[in-house]
Amino acid sequence: MKKIISLLIPIMIAVLVTVAVNSFLDKKIEVLTKQKDISVMGKKFSDFVKDKSSLDKKLLSDKGDLFLLASSEMSIKVPQNPLKLFPIKGENYDLSGFGRAFSQSLQQANYLGGADINDNQKVAYVLSIQWFEKQNELDPASFVANFSEVQFYKFLNNPKISENNKRYYADRVYNFLTKAKKYSPEAYYAKLYLDSSKFSTFQKAAFKPYYEMKQYLLDVQDKALIYEELKDLPNIADKKQPKEIDWDEEYKKIENENEKLISTNELKLEDNYYKEYLGSTVSKHKGECKSDDLLSAKEMDDYKFFLSVCKDLNIKPYIILQPANGWYADYEELSKDARQNYYEEIKKLSKDSGFEVLDLSQYEYKQYFLFDTQHFGKEGWLKVDEEIYKHFK
């Protein structure tokens, strides 16, 4: 009996301490969200704490921020980047961005479904054609780099999400995690979720205490990490004032700046960028997309999944169809027909779901609309800013 007691006492102490810490964090976070300008947290790009958290998305949703879902294009350091331009005078919301390199449709759906966000949450989603260029463009290592345990469990426990979508998600996650040999408990949980056999039912019951405790501890960890982020934010009294934007004037400024750029290469890119990032290696990209079938890529299934999850959550995302760089796509031999079929399919899927699309495909051959071969530049981002402003007004 003494041995049993000696084992139980440390466990009970650990439980009590964890519960006390959880209560402490709840109170502190409630105070800090009233004192701090939490939209500053929402504008951090490639911040693992922010992107992998569930709690921050609830806080920013409750505050009324618009969510911009995108990937590496948010890293482009131009003043027109929405993370820098917003808030804009005339609107009552700020903007928070979620995503980084290799954050594609599966991950973006998890950002929304893996957090307790509000119905009718404002969402704008930048879709990139390069995600669809290979049959399985998203590899396990890239997926795992952005994987969030706390979002994983919350997604599968979200009562708003349909069983079909949960099973699709569990299957995709299981395959990625097992191939990457990472997050074994989550891979096993996904496997059990998909298995309806009697033996699986027994396993679920046996492991239920472990997984419930793990989810509780992940919630506490999430709160602790967000608490640390909140502490360092500026006070709400020092919040940046919304900008008054004269859109015509902003486009004129960009046009004048672009006239000073020098481009003598066949891809119509700014010469300094071309020399630094392509230069002598450009020939290896010649014809590399000749056999790509954009419409049969697995990413297309993931995009359909994203749309379905949004419908489950009563969210109507504004789909932003980013154009290919026409000259570079031609060099890769990704045909105009293939690109046009991709644009039309994305528009059809989106509109069939009841969602509006900002189709920017007509800018494929607008020089400097993109910063490089695939990311928005000054004019591209300004166009996105303007259309987001109009759409949600």
N, C-alpha and C positions, 0 to 999 in steps of 0.2 A: 504493500500500500504506500509506503514511504517513497518507493521508487516512482510509482505512478504520480504521486503528488509532486515530486521533484521535477518530473517531466511536464506536468500540466501548468505549474506556476509560471515558468518563463513564457509559455504559450499565451496564458491569460494576460500576462503583463504586456506582451507584444500586441495583442488584440486591443487592449484598453488604450495603449499609447497610440495605435493607428487610428482608433475611433476619435480620440481626443485631437489628434493632428488634423483629421478630416473636418471636425467641427471648427477648429481654429481657422483652417483655410477658407471654409465657407464664409465665415464672418469677415475675414480680412479682404477676401475678393469682393464681397458685396460693398464694402467701404471704398475700395480702390477703384471699382468701376464707376463710382460716382465722382471721384476726385480726379481721375486721370483721363487723358485724351487717348482712348483705346484704339482709335482709328490709326494712330501711328504704328501700333503693333500690326494692324492689318495691312500696312503698306510695306512691311519688310519682305524683301524678295529672298527666296532660297533660305528661309529660316526654318530649320527642322522642327523646332518647338512649335512654331505657329502652324506649319502645314500638317504636322502629325497629331495635333491636338483636336479633341472634340469640343472641349469647353470653350475655346476662344471663338469658335464659329457660332455657338449659342450666344455668347456675349455680344458679338458684333451684329448678329441677326437681331437680337433684342434692341440694339441701339439703332437699327434701321439702315445699316450700311448696305450698299450694293455689292454683291460678290462678283468679281471678275475672275473667271476660271480660265487659265491659259497655261502655257509651259515656258520654254526658254525665251520666248519673245519678250516677256516681262523684264528680262535682264538688259535689254537695249537701253543705253544711257542717253536718252534724249529728253528734252523738257516736255515733249508731248506724250511721253509715256503716262498712261492714266494714273499710275502710282504716284506720279509727281504733279500732274495737272489738277486732279480732283482734290478738294471739292470745288464745284463751279457755282458761282452766284446764280440764284434763281431756282435752285433745287434744295430740298430739305434733307439730303442724304450725302454721306461721304462714300468712299470706295475702298474696299479691301480686296487684295489679290491673293489667290491660292493656286499654287502650282510651281513647278520647276522643270528642268529638263526631264523628259520621259514621264511626265504626268499627263497621261492620256485618258481616254474616255472612261476606262474602268476605274482609275484613280479619282477622276473628277466626280463620278457618281458616288464614290465612297466618301468624298468630302461632304457631300450633301446628305447622303443617307446615314452616314456614320456620326451624325451630330443632331442634336435636338434643336433644329432651326424652325423658324416660323413658316406657316403656310403663306403662299404668295411672296416668298422671299425674292427680292430682285436679284436676278442672275444674268450675266452676260458671259458667253462661252466662245472663246476663240478656237476654231478648229483648223488644224494644220494638215495640208495635203501630204506632207512627207511621212506622216504616221501610217499612211495607207500604201506606201510604195513597195513594201515587201509583204509577203504572205503572213509572216509573223514578226512584224517590225519591233514589237515590245519583247525584249528578251528577259529571262528570269532575273538576272543580276540587276537590271535596270528597275524592274518592278520592285524587287526587294529593297532597293535603296530608298524607295519612297513609301514603303509599307508601314502602316501604323497599327499596332496591336489594339489600342483602345478603339479606334475607328472600326476595325474588323468586327469586334464583338458587338459594338453598338449597331452596326449595320444589320447583322444577323438577328439582333433582338428588337429591331425597330418595328413596331406594330403597323406602321403605315405602309411598309414595303411588302409587295406581294410575295407569295411563296415561290413562284417561278423565278422572280428576280433574285431572291435569296439563294436559290439553288444554282442559278447561273453564276452568281458571284462566288459562292463556295467552291464550285468546280474550278473556276479560273484561278482562284487563290491557291487551292490545293495543288494544282499543276505547277504553278510558278514556284511555290515554296518548296515542294519536293524536289524539283529540278535544281533549285538553287541550294538545297540542303540547309535552309535557314528557317527559324521560327517553327521548330518541330511541334510544340504544343498547339499552335494555331493550325498547322497543317493537319494534325490529328483531329482537332475539333471540326475542321471543314470536312474531313473524311467521314466522321461520325454523323455529321449533319446530313450528308448525302445518302447514308446507308440506313435503310428502313428494316433491316433484318432483326430477328429476335436477339441475336448476339450483340448487335450494335445497340439495341435498346438497353440491354444489361450493362454495357460499357458506359453508356450515357449516364445511367443512374449511378454507377460506381464512381465516375469521375466528376459528377455534378458538384460536390463540395469544393474540389480543387479548382474547377473553372469559375465557380462563383466567387471564391476568395481571390483568384487572380484578377478577375474583372474589377472587384472592389479596390484592390491595390493599384491597378492601372488607373482607375478614376482618381485615387488619392495622388498618385504620381503626376497625373495630368494637371490637377489643381496646383500642386507644388511648383511645377514648371511654369505655369501661367502666372502664378503669384509672383515669381521672381521676375517675369517679364513686365508685369504691371507696375511693380515697384519702381522700375527705371524709366517709366514713361513720363512725359511732361504733363503738368497739371492742365485740367480742362480750361482753366482761365487763360492759359497761354496758347490755346488752340489756334492753328493757322486759319486765317480768314479766307472764305471762298473767293476765287478769282472771277473777275468779270471778263468774259471772253468775247472779243470781236472776231468771229470766225473768218470773215473775209480778210481781215487784216493779218491774221495768223497765217493764212495760206499764202498771202503775198510775201510775208517775211521768209517763209520756207522757200518759195520760188526764187527769191533774190539770193538766198544762201546756196541753193542748188546750182545756180548759174556760175558760182565761183568754183565748183568742184570740177575736177579733171578726170575724164574717162576716155581712154584710148584702147581699151580691151574689147574683145568680141562679146563679152557677157554684159557690157554696159554698166559694170560696177565701178565705183570710185577707185581710181588707180592704186592709191595707197593700201586700201583694203585688199584689192585683188593681188597685189604683190606679196602682202604679208600672209594671207590665208590660202591662196590658191597657187598663183605663180607657176612654178615648174611642175607642180603636181596636178594641175588641172586636167591633163590628158587622161588620168586614170578614171575620171568621171565620164569620159566620152562613151555614150551608149549604155551606161550602167542600168538604166531603167527601161530599156527597150522591151523587155518581156514582162514588165510589171503589170499585174491586173489589179487595179485599185479597188474594184467593186467586190472582189473575192477575198480581200485581205481580212484577217481575223478582227482587225480594228473596226471594220464595218459592223460586225456583230456587237462589238463593245459599244459602238456608238448607238446602235438600236437599244441596247441595254440602258445606256445613259438616258435616252429619251423616255424609256419606260419608267425608270426610277423617278424622273422628274414628274411624270404624271401621277405616280403613286404619292409623291410628296406635295402635290398641288402647287408645283412651281412651273412657271412658264419662262424658260430661258430664252434670251435673245441670242440666236445663233449667229456668230460672226464668221463668215466663210472667207478665210484668208486666201489670197491668190498665190499661185505659184509665180516664181520669177520666170517669165516667159522665155527669155533668152537662155537661161540656165536649164530649164526644163527641155527646151529644144536640143541643147547640147547633150543632155542625158538621154535624149531620144524618148522622153515621156511624151507621147504624141498629143497633139491638140485635141483629137477626138477622145482619147482616154481621159484627159483633164476635164473636158466638157461633160463627159458622161459622169464623172465623179461629182462635179458641181451640181448637175441636175439631180443625181441620186440623193445627195445630202439635202438639197432643197425639198425634194419630194418627201423624204422620210420626216423631215422637220415639220413641214406644213401639214402632213397627214396626222401628226401628233398635236397639231394646233399651235405650233410655235412659229414665230416670225423669224425671218432670215435676213441678215445684211449680206448681200451677195457682192463681193468685191472682185469677182473674177475678171471684170472688164479692165482692171488695172494690172493685168499680167505684164503688159509691155509699157507701163508708165515708169520711166526711169526714176530711180531713187524713191519710189513709193515704198519699196522694201529697202531695208538697210543693207542686206546682203543677199544671199541666195534663197533665204526662206523666212526672215523675220521683218516685221514692220519697221520702217524708218520714220523719219519725222512726219512726212505727209501721210503715211499709212496710219500711224497712231493718231494723228489729229483727226483724220476722217472717222476713225473708230470712236474717239472721244465725242465728236459732234453727233454721231448717230446714236450713241448711247444716251447722250443728253436729250436728244429729241424723242427717242423711243420711250424713255421712262418719265418724260415730262407730263 
